[in-house]
Amino acid sequence: MRSSLSWERKVLSNGLALLKYPQASGMTAQLSVAIKYGSNDDSKEKIGNAHFLEHMLVGGSQNRIKLHHEIERLGGSSHFETSTECTFSKVDVLPENIVKASDILSDLLFDPTFEEEKLEIERKVILNEIAVASDDPQNKIGEALIKNLFKYHPIRYPISGTKKTVKQLTLSDIEKTYRNYYAPQNMILILTGNFSDKAEEVIIEDFEKRQKTNITSRNFRKPEVSKPKKETLLRRAGLTQAYLSFGLRTVPAKNPDVPPLDLIDSILGTGESSRLFIELREKRALTYDFETMNVPGLDYGYFTIDCAVKTKALKQTQKLIQSELEKIKTNHIPKIEIEKSKKMLIANIFRTIDDPHELPRFLADSEIHYENEKALENYIKNITQLTGKDIQETANKYFQEENYAKVTLTPKK
């Protein structure tokens, strides 16, 4: 019987990876497909290609638009997104409609036909999307920080591309990317929620009959060794507060230092009893909200701390953040705090599993990084075994002055 910490995994005859996490108590069923092609796979000259193709999957022809709308006629919802490492699609429907929804998603993914007229419409939509992201100060400093941390890795480029590259992408570019990457052996099929054995059988049969094609292999990059760019100062008119993004490079997902880095993230920034919440908000009211993240990818990793404060409080805020990082390195961490942070970290994962919108993407990322149905079980085992010594050793490895970078965005007078 499947443990609640694992899922069923098999590779079909055509190379497609199948993941199943049935939840009989669910009121809906979810079918998801992840294509192992994301923005990190775009060439420097074609930044935004993966994201453009994702738009074309549902808007690239009149027939695609009709199929996409059909999901809602079934009472369902759909979600398509591009990340750094995959293009992700999901339909969420009543259990009795999961086979029909599967037919629709399968047609959208395996139809190689795209129309020039629709390409120009989606180009305008994407340029609007880029403009919206550019207006968001937190998005702006986040992108700038990644550029400070990574000089060569494509993670430094925006997922949606730039205005210049999006304007230059052609239908031929989209079709070439589709031919090179959209094949069963480069896909992950995920079934979650409440679905019957019969529905599962029909869905798998449909996806397994899709033929392999020749595809381009994914490139993996060596970790960067150059020092990050220390600081970038941006200014913008109309802001009422300053925005700070502080971070450092860490390690990819398979590195054994990821669990202790995640636990450090929990100690510093998860919940209202976390160290940074107490220091930045509870004691000093420097910020309304902040976010800490440890982000491990296939061949990259970084740790960030973001917040918005009054301009005159920027130096104080940065000093407090660095002080807390130093304490993690040098001061004894009470066992009760470690255990609390472990519980917070694990409980947040369980909440993801309970969420029908979050679970499919969680499973897709796990497959991309580990290709192991026991990945979560192994991860939680590692978390529960961590000690204060493990935390301090990991902090001393990465939380060093020469590894830090920051970006500040302040009001322009």
ROGUMI-371500 format. One record per residue (C-alpha): chain; residue in three letters; x, y, z. Coordinates in Angstrom, 2 decimals, always signed. Each point is the difference from the previous one (the first is absolute). Example, Ala and Ser with C-alpha at 12.3 -4.5 7.8 and 13.67 -1.06 7.14 Angstrom:
! residues 2
NODE  unit  code        x        y        z
NODE     A   ALA   +12.30    -4.50    +7.80
NODE     A   SER    +1.37    +3.44    -0.66
! end
This chain:
! residues 413
NODE  unit  code        x        y        z
NODE     A   MET    +0.00    +0.00    +0.00
NODE     A   ARG    +1.20    +3.49    -0.85
NODE     A   SER    +1.38    +2.01    +2.89
NODE     A   SER    -1.43    +3.50    +0.36
NODE     A   LEU    +3.58    +1.23    -0.51
NODE     A   SER    +0.46    -1.75    -3.32
NODE     A   TRP    -1.83    -0.37    -3.29
NODE     A   GLU    -0.30    -2.59    -2.72
NODE     A   ARG    +2.53    +0.39    -2.80
NODE     A   LYS    +0.63    -1.88    -3.21
NODE     A   VAL    +1.49    +0.70    -3.42
NODE     A   LEU    -2.25    -0.98    -2.89
NODE     A   SER    +1.19    -1.82    -3.11
NODE     A   ASN    +0.38    +3.27    -1.93
NODE     A   GLY    +2.18    +1.53    +2.72
NODE     A   LEU    -2.69    +2.17    +1.62
NODE     A   ALA    +0.28    +0.16    +3.80
NODE     A   LEU    -3.29    -0.68    +1.80
NODE     A   LEU    -0.61    +1.20    +3.57
NODE     A   LYS    -3.16    -0.82    +1.97
NODE     A   TYR    -1.16    +1.35    +3.34
NODE     A   PRO    -3.67    -1.00    +0.33
NODE     A   GLN    -2.06    +1.68    +2.71
NODE     A   ALA    -3.33    -1.79    +0.29
NODE     A   SER    -1.43    +2.68    +2.29
NODE     A   GLY    +0.50    +2.71    -2.64
NODE     A   MET    -2.99    +1.58    -1.71
NODE     A   THR    +1.89    +0.61    -3.26
NODE     A   ALA    +2.70    -1.66    -2.12
NODE     A   GLN    +3.13    +1.57    -1.46
NODE     A   LEU    +1.94    -0.97    -3.10
NODE     A   SER    +3.33    +1.76    -0.52
NODE     A   VAL    +2.82    -0.18    -2.51
NODE     A   ALA    +3.43    +1.52    +0.44
NODE     A   ILE    +2.30    +0.36    -3.00
NODE     A   LYS    +3.65    +0.00    +0.98
NODE     A   TYR    +0.72    +3.22    -1.83
NODE     A   GLY    +0.03    +3.33    +1.81
NODE     A   SER    +1.52    +3.45    -0.31
NODE     A   ASN    +3.45    -1.26    +1.04
NODE     A   ASP    -0.01    -2.07    -3.19
NODE     A   ASP    -0.52    +3.04    -2.23
NODE     A   SER    +3.06    +1.24    -1.85
NODE     A   LYS    +1.24    +3.47    +0.87
NODE     A   GLU    -1.27    +1.30    -3.33
NODE     A   LYS    -3.45    -1.59    +0.47
NODE     A   ILE    -0.81    +0.92    +3.62
NODE     A   GLY    -3.73    -0.39    +0.53
NODE     A   ASN    -0.39    -2.79    -2.56
NODE     A   ALA    -1.25    -2.61    +2.51
NODE     A   HIS    -2.51    +2.48    +1.42
NODE     A   PHE    -1.20    +1.06    -3.45
NODE     A   LEU    -0.60    -3.63    -0.95
NODE     A   GLU    -1.99    -0.52    +3.21
NODE     A   HIS    -2.28    +2.88    -1.08
NODE     A   MET    -0.35    -1.56    -3.45
NODE     A   LEU    -1.13    -3.34    +1.45
NODE     A   VAL    -3.36    +1.52    +0.92
NODE     A   GLY    -0.14    +3.05    -2.28
NODE     A   GLY    +2.02    -1.04    -3.05
NODE     A   SER    -2.93    -0.90    -2.26
NODE     A   GLN    -3.77    +0.35    -0.10
NODE     A   ASN    -0.34    -3.71    +0.70
NODE     A   ARG    +2.27    +0.27    +3.07
NODE     A   ILE    -2.08    +2.86    +1.37
NODE     A   LYS    -3.17    -2.05    -0.52
NODE     A   LEU    +1.51    -3.01    +1.78
NODE     A   HIS    +1.22    +2.14    +2.88
NODE     A   HIS    -3.45    +1.51    +0.48
NODE     A   GLU    -1.50    -3.49    -0.02
NODE     A   ILE    +1.67    -0.73    +3.36
NODE     A   GLU    -2.20    +2.65    +1.63
NODE     A   ARG    -3.08    -1.46    -1.67
NODE     A   LEU    +0.81    -3.13    +2.00
NODE     A   GLY    -0.03    +2.10    +3.17
NODE     A   GLY    +3.77    -0.20    +0.14
NODE     A   SER    +2.87    +2.39    +0.38
NODE     A   SER    +3.38    -0.02    -1.70
NODE     A   HIS    +3.42    +1.38    +0.78
NODE     A   PHE    +3.02    +0.42    -2.28
NODE     A   GLU    +3.32    +1.46    +1.11
NODE     A   THR    +3.67    +0.13    -0.88
NODE     A   SER    +2.71    -0.31    +2.62
NODE     A   THR    +3.77    -0.10    -0.26
NODE     A   GLU    -0.02    -3.80    -0.41
NODE     A   CYS    -3.31    -1.05    -1.53
NODE     A   THR    -3.17    +0.98    -1.77
NODE     A   PHE    -2.91    -1.09    +2.17
NODE     A   SER    -3.64    -0.63    -0.88
NODE     A   LYS    -2.88    -1.12    +2.20
NODE     A   VAL    -3.73    -0.61    -0.28
NODE     A   ASP    -2.21    -0.34    +3.08
NODE     A   VAL    -3.48    -1.45    -0.55
NODE     A   LEU    -2.77    -2.05    +1.54
NODE     A   PRO    +1.11    -3.66    +0.16
NODE     A   GLU    -2.52    -1.10    -2.64
NODE     A   ASN    +1.55    +2.44    -2.51
NODE     A   ILE    +3.67    -0.85    +0.46
NODE     A   VAL    +0.19    -2.16    -3.15
NODE     A   LYS    -1.56    +2.73    -2.16
NODE     A   ALA    +2.38    +2.55    +1.51
NODE     A   SER    +2.91    -2.35    -0.70
NODE     A   ASP    -1.00    -0.20    -3.66
NODE     A   ILE    +0.02    +3.79    -0.20
NODE     A   LEU    +3.37    +0.43    +1.71
NODE     A   SER    +1.51    -2.77    -2.11
NODE     A   ASP    -1.19    +1.72    -3.18
NODE     A   LEU    +1.45    +3.33    +1.15
NODE     A   LEU    +3.39    -1.53    +0.77
NODE     A   PHE    +0.43    -2.27    -3.01
NODE     A   ASP    -1.46    +2.14    -2.79
NODE     A   PRO    +2.97    +1.56    -1.90
NODE     A   THR    -2.17    +2.60    -1.76
NODE     A   PHE    +0.36    +3.70    +0.82
NODE     A   GLU    -1.30    +3.05    -1.90
NODE     A   GLU    +1.93    +3.16    -0.86
NODE     A   GLU    -2.98    +2.24    +0.72
NODE     A   LYS    -0.34    -1.39    +3.54
NODE     A   LEU    +3.74    +0.34    +0.55
NODE     A   GLU    -0.30    +3.77    -0.46
NODE     A   ILE    -2.90    +0.18    +2.44
NODE     A   GLU    +1.92    -1.95    +2.65
NODE     A   ARG    +3.06    +2.17    -0.60
NODE     A   LYS    -2.04    +3.06    +1.02
NODE     A   VAL    -1.33    -1.81    +3.06
NODE     A   ILE    +3.52    -1.01    +1.10
NODE     A   LEU    +1.35    +3.53    -0.49
NODE     A   ASN    -2.80    +1.19    +2.28
NODE     A   GLU    +0.95    -2.70    +2.51
NODE     A   ILE    +3.63    +1.18    -0.07
NODE     A   ALA    -1.13    +3.59    +0.57
NODE     A   VAL    -2.08    -1.03    +3.02
NODE     A   ALA    +2.97    -1.87    +1.49
NODE     A   SER    +2.23    +3.01    -0.61
NODE     A   ASP    -2.41    +2.18    +1.98
NODE     A   ASP    +0.24    -2.31    +3.04
NODE     A   PRO    +2.83    +1.24    +2.26
NODE     A   GLN    +0.45    -3.34    +1.73
NODE     A   ASN    +0.28    -1.77    -3.33
NODE     A   LYS    +2.46    +2.65    -1.17
NODE     A   ILE    +2.40    -0.42    +2.92
NODE     A   GLY    -0.38    -3.79    -0.10
NODE     A   GLU    +1.17    -0.12    -3.60
NODE     A   ALA    +2.83    +2.41    +0.75
NODE     A   LEU    +1.21    -2.10    +2.94
NODE     A   ILE    +0.15    -3.17    -2.12
NODE     A   LYS    +2.13    +1.89    -2.53
NODE     A   ASN    +2.34    +1.01    +2.83
NODE     A   LEU    +0.27    -3.59    +1.20
NODE     A   PHE    +0.39    -1.69    -3.39
NODE     A   LYS    +2.26    +1.36    -2.69
NODE     A   TYR    -0.37    -2.85    -2.51
NODE     A   HIS    -2.87    -2.31    +0.94
NODE     A   PRO    -3.24    +0.60    -1.98
NODE     A   ILE    -1.91    +0.30    +3.28
NODE     A   ARG    +1.09    +3.64    -0.25
NODE     A   TYR    -2.40    +0.59    -2.90
NODE     A   PRO    -3.75    +0.66    +0.48
NODE     A   ILE    -2.27    -2.96    -0.72
NODE     A   SER    -2.28    +2.09    -2.25
NODE     A   GLY    +2.95    +1.34    -1.98
NODE     A   THR    +0.69    +3.63    -0.76
NODE     A   LYS    -1.87    +2.39    -2.26
NODE     A   LYS    +2.81    -0.31    -2.52
NODE     A   THR    +0.12    -3.80    -0.13
NODE     A   VAL    -3.78    -0.44    +0.05
NODE     A   LYS    -0.36    +2.41    -2.93
NODE     A   GLN    +2.55    -2.05    -1.97
NODE     A   LEU    -1.37    -3.51    +0.63
NODE     A   THR    -1.59    -1.56    -3.08
NODE     A   LEU    -2.46    -2.77    -0.72
NODE     A   SER    +2.96    -2.03    -1.25
NODE     A   ASP    +1.69    +0.39    +3.42
NODE     A   ILE    -3.13    -1.23    +1.76
NODE     A   GLU    -0.44    -2.97    -2.32
NODE     A   LYS    +3.66    -1.00    +0.32
NODE     A   THR    -0.17    +0.05    +3.80
NODE     A   TYR    -3.19    -2.05    -0.13
NODE     A   ARG    +1.62    -2.63    -2.26
NODE     A   ASN    +3.15    -0.16    +2.12
NODE     A   TYR    -1.60    -0.41    +3.43
NODE     A   TYR    -3.68    -0.93    -0.10
NODE     A   ALA    +0.25    -3.80    -0.04
NODE     A   PRO    -1.25    -2.64    +2.48
NODE     A   GLN    +3.47    -0.87    +1.27
NODE     A   ASN    +0.46    +3.65    +1.00
NODE     A   MET    -3.31    +0.20    +1.89
NODE     A   ILE    -1.40    -0.81    +3.44
NODE     A   LEU    -3.66    -1.06    +0.28
NODE     A   ILE    -1.49    +0.55    +3.46
NODE     A   LEU    -3.34    -1.27    +1.32
NODE     A   THR    -1.23    +1.31    +3.36
NODE     A   GLY    -3.29    +0.32    +1.83
NODE     A   ASN    -3.04    -2.25    -0.40
NODE     A   PHE    +0.19    -2.09    -3.17
NODE     A   SER    -1.22    -3.51    -0.72
NODE     A   ASP    +2.10    -2.97    -1.10
NODE     A   LYS    -1.90    -0.05    -3.30
NODE     A   ALA    +0.70    +3.69    -0.68
NODE     A   GLU    +3.66    -0.52    +0.84
NODE     A   GLU    +0.21    -2.90    -2.43
NODE     A   VAL    -1.53    +1.99    -2.87
NODE     A   ILE    +2.23    +3.05    +0.63
NODE     A   ILE    +3.19    -2.03    +0.18
NODE     A   GLU    -0.91    -1.90    -3.16
NODE     A   ASP    -0.45    +3.27    -1.88
NODE     A   PHE    +3.30    +1.49    +1.14
NODE     A   GLU    +1.95    -3.22    -0.48
NODE     A   LYS    -1.01    -0.25    -3.66
NODE     A   ARG    +1.77    +3.30    -0.71
NODE     A   GLN    +3.17    -0.80    -1.89
NODE     A   LYS    +3.53    +0.94    +0.98
NODE     A   THR    +1.76    +2.52    -2.22
NODE     A   ASN    +3.57    +1.20    -0.14
NODE     A   ILE    +0.51    +2.75    +2.55
NODE     A   THR    +2.79    +2.27    +1.17
NODE     A   SER    +1.71    -0.98    +3.24
NODE     A   ARG    -0.04    +2.43    +2.91
NODE     A   ASN    +3.27    +1.75    +0.85
NODE     A   PHE    +1.27    +0.01    +3.58
NODE     A   ARG    +2.37    +2.68    +1.21
NODE     A   LYS    +2.82    -0.01    +2.51
NODE     A   PRO    -0.47    +2.13    +3.11
NODE     A   GLU    +1.26    +3.57    -0.32
NODE     A   VAL    +3.15    +0.78    +1.97
NODE     A   SER    +0.38    +3.72    -0.67
NODE     A   LYS    -0.89    +2.40    +2.80
NODE     A   PRO    -3.49    +1.56    -0.17
NODE     A   LYS    -0.41    +3.65    -0.85
NODE     A   LYS    -0.26    +1.60    +3.43
NODE     A   GLU    -2.56    +2.76    -0.44
NODE     A   THR    -2.43    +1.63    -2.40
NODE     A   LEU    -1.94    +3.17    +0.76
NODE     A   LEU    -3.13    +0.73    -2.02
NODE     A   ARG    -2.25    +3.07    +0.19
NODE     A   ARG    -3.58    +0.51    -1.12
NODE     A   ALA    -2.42    +2.88    +0.25
NODE     A   GLY    -3.32    -0.52    +1.74
NODE     A   LEU    +1.12    -2.42    +2.71
NODE     A   THR    -0.86    +0.66    +3.63
NODE     A   GLN    +2.39    -2.60    +1.42
NODE     A   ALA    +3.35    -1.55    -0.78
NODE     A   TYR    +0.32    -3.64    -1.00
NODE     A   LEU    +2.87    -2.24    +1.07
NODE     A   SER    +1.02    -3.37    -1.43
NODE     A   PHE    +2.92    -1.69    +1.72
NODE     A   GLY    +1.38    -3.38    -1.01
NODE     A   LEU    +2.75    -2.48    -0.73
NODE     A   ARG    +0.68    -2.98    -2.22
NODE     A   THR    -0.58    -3.46    +1.44
NODE     A   VAL    -0.18    -3.47    -1.61
NODE     A   PRO    -2.18    -2.11    -2.35
NODE     A   ALA    -2.85    -2.21    +1.19
NODE     A   LYS    +1.93    -3.27    +0.32
NODE     A   ASN    +2.71    +1.49    +2.20
NODE     A   PRO    -0.16    -1.32    +3.60
NODE     A   ASP    +0.24    +3.59    +1.29
NODE     A   VAL    -3.53    +0.79    -1.26
NODE     A   PRO    -1.90    -1.40    +3.03
NODE     A   PRO    +2.04    +2.02    +2.53
NODE     A   LEU    -0.32    +3.11    -2.20
NODE     A   ASP    -3.77    -0.52    -0.07
NODE     A   LEU    -0.01    -0.33    +3.78
NODE     A   ILE    +2.00    +3.23    +0.31
NODE     A   ASP    -2.63    +1.63    -2.23
NODE     A   SER    -2.66    -1.25    +2.41
NODE     A   ILE    +1.86    +1.29    +3.06
NODE     A   LEU    +0.53    +3.42    -1.55
NODE     A   GLY    -3.24    +0.66    -1.79
NODE     A   THR    -2.84    -2.50    +0.39
NODE     A   GLY    -2.84    +1.22    +2.17
NODE     A   GLU    -0.47    +2.76    +2.52
NODE     A   SER    +2.34    -1.64    +2.50
NODE     A   SER    +2.89    -0.02    -2.49
NODE     A   ARG    +3.09    +2.01    +0.78
NODE     A   LEU    -0.36    +2.61    -2.73
NODE     A   PHE    -3.70    +0.53    +0.69
NODE     A   ILE    +0.79    +0.73    +3.64
NODE     A   GLU    +2.97    +2.27    -0.78
NODE     A   LEU    -1.35    +1.89    -3.02
NODE     A   ARG    -3.70    +0.25    +0.81
NODE     A   GLU    -0.87    -0.94    +3.55
NODE     A   LYS    +2.77    +1.92    +1.76
NODE     A   ARG    +0.65    +2.91    -2.38
NODE     A   ALA    -2.93    +0.22    -2.46
NODE     A   LEU    +2.45    +0.50    -2.87
NODE     A   THR    -2.09    -1.91    -2.53
NODE     A   TYR    -3.52    -1.26    -0.51
NODE     A   ASP    +1.12    -3.20    -1.67
NODE     A   PHE    +3.12    -1.79    -1.18
NODE     A   GLU    +0.91    -3.26    -1.70
NODE     A   THR    +2.87    -2.43    +0.29
NODE     A   MET    +0.58    -2.77    -2.54
NODE     A   ASN    +2.51    -2.73    -0.67
NODE     A   VAL    -0.39    -0.84    -3.69
NODE     A   PRO    +1.80    -3.13    -1.23
NODE     A   GLY    -0.19    -0.89    -3.69
NODE     A   LEU    +1.50    -2.63    -2.26
NODE     A   ASP    +3.36    +1.73    -0.33
NODE     A   TYR    -0.30    +3.14    +2.11
NODE     A   GLY    -1.10    +1.18    +3.43
NODE     A   TYR    -0.48    +3.28    +1.86
NODE     A   PHE    -1.29    +1.37    +3.29
NODE     A   THR    -1.84    +3.34    +0.20
NODE     A   ILE    -1.49    +2.34    +2.58
NODE     A   ASP    -2.37    +2.71    -1.30
NODE     A   CYS    -1.88    +2.81    +1.73
NODE     A   ALA    -1.30    +3.55    -0.41
NODE     A   VAL    +1.02    +2.69    +2.52
NODE     A   LYS    +0.30    +3.75    +0.31
NODE     A   THR    +3.02    +1.31    -1.88
NODE     A   LYS    +1.61    +1.30    +3.18
NODE     A   ALA    -0.28    -3.49    +1.52
NODE     A   LEU    +1.87    -1.84    -2.79
NODE     A   LYS    +3.38    -0.10    +1.74
NODE     A   GLN    -1.51    -1.05    +3.31
NODE     A   THR    -2.01    -2.75    -1.69
NODE     A   GLN    +2.96    -1.40    -1.89
NODE     A   LYS    +2.09    +0.07    +3.16
NODE     A   LEU    -2.68    -1.94    +1.90
NODE     A   ILE    -0.27    -2.59    -2.78
NODE     A   GLN    +3.75    -0.56    -0.09
NODE     A   SER    +0.07    -0.15    +3.79
NODE     A   GLU    -2.54    -2.82    -0.03
NODE     A   LEU    +2.03    -1.87    -2.60
NODE     A   GLU    +3.08    +0.35    +2.20
NODE     A   LYS    -1.90    -1.32    +3.02
NODE     A   ILE    -0.97    -3.10    -1.96
NODE     A   LYS    +3.71    -0.55    -0.66
NODE     A   THR    +1.38    +0.61    +3.47
NODE     A   ASN    -2.65    -0.20    +2.73
NODE     A   HIS    -1.50    -3.10    +1.54
NODE     A   ILE    -3.44    -0.69    -1.46
NODE     A   PRO    -2.46    -1.20    +2.68
NODE     A   LYS    -1.31    -3.49    -0.65
NODE     A   ILE    -3.57    +1.17    +0.54
NODE     A   GLU    +0.42    +2.53    -2.85
NODE     A   ILE    +1.48    -2.62    -2.30
NODE     A   GLU    -2.87    -2.40    +0.66
NODE     A   LYS    -2.60    +2.74    -0.49
NODE     A   SER    +1.57    +0.98    -3.33
NODE     A   LYS    +0.13    -3.63    -1.15
NODE     A   LYS    -3.71    -0.36    +0.75
NODE     A   MET    -0.78    +3.22    -1.88
NODE     A   LEU    +2.00    -1.17    -3.02
NODE     A   ILE    -1.56    -3.46    -0.11
NODE     A   ALA    -3.53    +1.29    +0.66
NODE     A   ASN    +0.30    +2.43    -2.91
NODE     A   ILE    +0.92    -2.92    -2.26
NODE     A   PHE    -3.03    -1.94    +1.25
NODE     A   ARG    -2.21    +3.02    -0.70
NODE     A   THR    +1.34    -0.04    -3.55
NODE     A   ILE    -0.95    -3.67    -0.32
NODE     A   ASP    -3.50    +0.78    +1.30
NODE     A   ASP    -0.44    +2.79    -2.56
NODE     A   PRO    -1.29    -1.29    -3.38
NODE     A   HIS    +1.42    +3.08    -1.72
NODE     A   GLU    +3.50    -0.30    +1.48
NODE     A   LEU    +0.53    -3.77    +0.11
NODE     A   PRO    +0.35    -0.68    -3.77
NODE     A   ARG    +2.69    +2.64    -0.39
NODE     A   PHE    +1.79    -1.27    +3.12
NODE     A   LEU    +0.08    -3.49    -1.52
NODE     A   ALA    +1.24    +1.34    -3.34
NODE     A   ASP    +2.90    +1.84    +1.63
NODE     A   SER    +0.87    -3.06    +2.07
NODE     A   GLU    +0.14    -2.15    -3.12
NODE     A   ILE    +2.14    +2.55    -1.85
NODE     A   HIS    +2.50    +0.18    +2.85
NODE     A   TYR    +0.05    -3.55    +1.36
NODE     A   GLU    -1.87    -2.51    -2.23
NODE     A   ASN    -0.86    -1.90    +3.18
NODE     A   GLU    -3.42    -0.65    +1.56
NODE     A   LYS    +1.69    -0.17    +3.40
NODE     A   ALA    +1.52    +3.48    -0.35
NODE     A   LEU    -2.29    +1.64    +2.57
NODE     A   GLU    +0.32    -2.87    +2.44
NODE     A   ASN    +3.80    +0.25    -0.21
NODE     A   TYR    -0.08    +3.79    +0.33
NODE     A   ILE    -2.13    -0.02    +3.14
NODE     A   LYS    +2.21    -2.69    +1.52
NODE     A   ASN    +3.00    +2.27    -0.61
NODE     A   ILE    -1.79    +2.99    +1.52
NODE     A   THR    -0.98    -1.86    +3.18
NODE     A   GLN    +3.60    -1.13    +0.55
NODE     A   LEU    +1.59    +3.46    -0.26
NODE     A   THR    +1.74    +1.41    +3.06
NODE     A   GLY    +1.14    +3.45    +1.05
NODE     A   LYS    +3.50    -0.97    -1.05
NODE     A   ASP    -1.22    -0.86    -3.52
NODE     A   ILE    -1.72    +3.38    -0.26
NODE     A   GLN    +3.06    +1.96    +1.11
NODE     A   GLU    +2.38    -1.92    -2.26
NODE     A   THR    -2.24    +0.68    -3.00
NODE     A   ALA    -0.44    +3.68    +0.91
NODE     A   ASN    +3.76    +0.44    +0.32
NODE     A   LYS    +0.46    -1.54    -3.44
NODE     A   TYR    -2.30    +2.46    -1.82
NODE     A   PHE    -0.73    +3.02    +2.18
NODE     A   GLN    +3.28    +1.77    -0.65
NODE     A   GLU    +0.50    +3.67    -0.82
NODE     A   GLU    +1.57    -0.69    -3.39
NODE     A   ASN    -3.06    -2.03    -1.02
NODE     A   TYR    -2.57    +2.71    +0.73
NODE     A   ALA    -1.76    +2.24    -2.51
NODE     A   LYS    -2.73    +2.59    +0.39
NODE     A   VAL    -2.30    +2.18    -2.06
NODE     A   THR    -1.82    +3.06    +1.29
NODE     A   LEU    -2.76    +1.88    -1.81
NODE     A   THR    -0.64    +3.43    +1.46
NODE     A   PRO    -2.40    +2.87    -0.81
NODE     A   LYS    +1.32    +2.43    -2.58
NODE     A   LYS    -0.36    +3.55    +1.19
! end
